[in-house]
Amino acid sequence: MDKDFVKEIINLVKGSDIKQLTIEAEGFKLFIETHQKEILQRVENAPREVRYQEVIPPSEDVPQENLHVIKSPLVGTFYRSPSPGAPPFVEVGDTVSPGQVLCIIEALKVMNEIESDVRGKVVKILVENGETVEYGQPLFIIDTNV
């Protein structure tokens, strides 16, 4: 057996559910064993998916139907300003327009600007600067009755 054949067999085993494989040919014996159990154990011990409720915190001033939640479109680090020391993009009480940048989420060294999709007043900022956010996590509550 040549090395290319052995490499091909190893790659096939890696991409399958095979736990053990033995090949014997012309006085050559190849034994491959995968450790699927270790991989499954790591997955089982991985952090559980975090789910966020769709419930908007009650507010005395604003009817529930006028509130719009801006959610994170990706997993990453939340930043309120374009750079350290710079003023935040928005503050509670600011009026925002569709397309206006609300924050940045850094993911894989890429700075992703998160824009408002509605016109309204920022009622609440739900995330602290520098905090890790998950996909679908609520970031801002906007009062659309402006």
C-alpha positions as CSV (number, residue, x, y, z in Angstrom):
1,M,0.0,0.0,0.0
2,D,1.3,3.4,-0.8
3,K,1.1,6.5,1.4
4,D,-1.5,8.3,-0.8
5,F,-3.9,5.3,-0.5
6,V,-3.4,5.3,3.3
7,K,-4.0,9.0,3.5
8,E,-7.2,8.7,1.5
9,I,-8.5,5.9,3.7
10,I,-7.7,8.0,6.8
11,N,-9.6,11.0,5.4
12,L,-12.6,8.8,4.5
13,V,-12.7,7.4,8.1
14,K,-12.5,11.0,9.5
15,G,-15.6,12.0,7.6
16,S,-17.7,9.0,8.6
17,D,-19.2,7.2,11.6
18,I,-16.6,4.4,11.4
19,K,-15.1,3.7,14.8
20,Q,-12.6,1.0,13.8
21,L,-11.3,-0.2,10.5
22,T,-8.7,-2.9,9.7
23,I,-7.4,-3.5,6.2
24,E,-5.0,-6.4,5.4
25,A,-3.4,-6.8,2.1
26,E,-0.1,-8.3,0.8
27,G,1.5,-8.7,4.2
28,F,0.4,-5.2,5.2
29,K,-2.0,-4.5,8.0
30,L,-3.7,-1.1,8.6
31,F,-5.7,-0.5,11.7
32,I,-7.5,2.8,12.3
33,E,-9.5,3.7,15.4
34,T,-11.4,6.9,16.0
35,H,-12.3,8.3,19.4
36,Q,-15.8,9.4,18.8
37,K,-16.6,9.0,22.5
38,E,-14.2,11.8,23.4
39,I,-15.6,14.1,20.9
40,L,-19.2,13.5,22.1
41,Q,-18.1,14.0,25.6
42,R,-16.7,17.5,24.7
43,V,-19.9,18.4,22.9
44,E,-22.0,17.3,25.9
45,N,-19.9,19.4,28.2
46,A,-20.0,22.5,25.9
47,P,-22.1,25.4,27.0
48,R,-25.8,25.0,26.2
49,E,-27.5,27.3,23.6
50,V,-28.8,30.4,25.2
51,R,-32.4,31.3,24.3
52,Y,-33.8,34.7,24.9
53,Q,-37.4,35.4,25.6
54,E,-39.4,37.6,23.2
55,V,-41.0,39.4,26.2
56,I,-40.2,43.1,26.4
57,P,-39.9,44.5,29.9
58,P,-42.9,46.5,30.8
59,S,-42.7,50.3,30.7
60,E,-45.1,52.7,32.4
61,D,-44.6,55.4,29.7
62,V,-44.8,53.3,26.5
63,P,-47.5,50.9,25.4
64,Q,-46.2,47.4,24.6
65,E,-47.3,47.5,21.0
66,N,-45.1,50.5,20.2
67,L,-41.9,48.8,21.3
68,H,-39.5,47.2,18.8
69,V,-36.6,45.0,19.8
70,I,-33.3,45.2,17.8
71,K,-31.6,41.8,18.1
72,S,-28.1,40.7,17.4
73,P,-27.7,39.2,13.9
74,L,-24.5,37.3,15.0
75,V,-22.4,36.1,17.8
76,G,-19.6,38.5,18.9
77,T,-18.5,41.3,21.1
78,F,-20.8,44.3,21.5
79,Y,-19.4,47.8,21.3
80,R,-21.4,51.0,21.9
81,S,-18.9,53.3,20.2
82,P,-16.7,53.2,17.1
83,S,-13.5,53.3,19.1
84,P,-12.3,53.4,22.7
85,G,-12.8,56.8,24.2
86,A,-15.3,57.9,21.4
87,P,-18.8,58.8,22.3
88,P,-21.5,56.0,22.0
89,F,-23.4,55.7,18.7
90,V,-26.7,56.2,20.7
91,E,-27.9,56.9,24.2
92,V,-31.2,56.2,25.9
93,G,-33.6,58.9,24.8
94,D,-32.0,59.4,21.3
95,T,-34.2,59.3,18.3
96,V,-32.9,56.9,15.6
97,S,-33.8,56.5,11.9
98,P,-33.7,53.4,9.7
99,G,-30.1,52.7,8.6
100,Q,-28.5,54.6,11.6
101,V,-25.7,52.7,13.2
102,L,-26.6,51.7,16.8
103,C,-23.5,49.7,17.7
104,I,-20.7,47.5,16.5
105,I,-20.5,43.7,16.9
106,E,-17.0,42.3,16.5
107,A,-16.9,38.8,15.1
108,L,-13.7,37.1,13.9
109,K,-11.8,40.4,13.9
110,V,-14.5,42.0,11.7
111,M,-16.3,45.1,12.9
112,N,-20.0,44.7,11.9
113,E,-22.1,47.9,12.2
114,I,-25.6,47.1,13.5
115,E,-28.2,49.5,12.1
116,S,-31.7,50.4,13.2
117,D,-34.5,49.0,11.0
118,V,-37.1,51.4,12.4
119,R,-37.6,55.1,13.3
120,G,-38.1,55.7,17.0
121,K,-36.7,56.6,20.4
122,V,-34.2,54.4,22.2
123,V,-36.0,53.3,25.4
124,K,-33.4,50.8,26.7
125,I,-30.0,49.5,25.9
126,L,-29.9,45.9,27.1
127,V,-26.2,45.1,26.7
128,E,-23.1,46.5,28.4
129,N,-20.1,47.7,26.3
130,G,-17.6,44.9,25.7
131,E,-20.1,42.1,26.5
132,T,-20.3,39.0,24.4
133,V,-23.7,38.7,22.6
134,E,-25.4,35.7,21.1
135,Y,-27.3,35.4,17.9
136,G,-30.9,36.6,18.4
137,Q,-30.1,38.3,21.7
138,P,-32.0,41.5,22.3
139,L,-29.8,44.6,22.2
140,F,-32.0,47.7,22.1
141,I,-35.7,48.5,22.7
142,I,-37.0,51.3,20.5
143,D,-40.3,53.2,20.9
144,T,-41.7,53.4,17.4
145,N,-44.5,55.9,18.3
146,V,-42.4,59.0,17.6
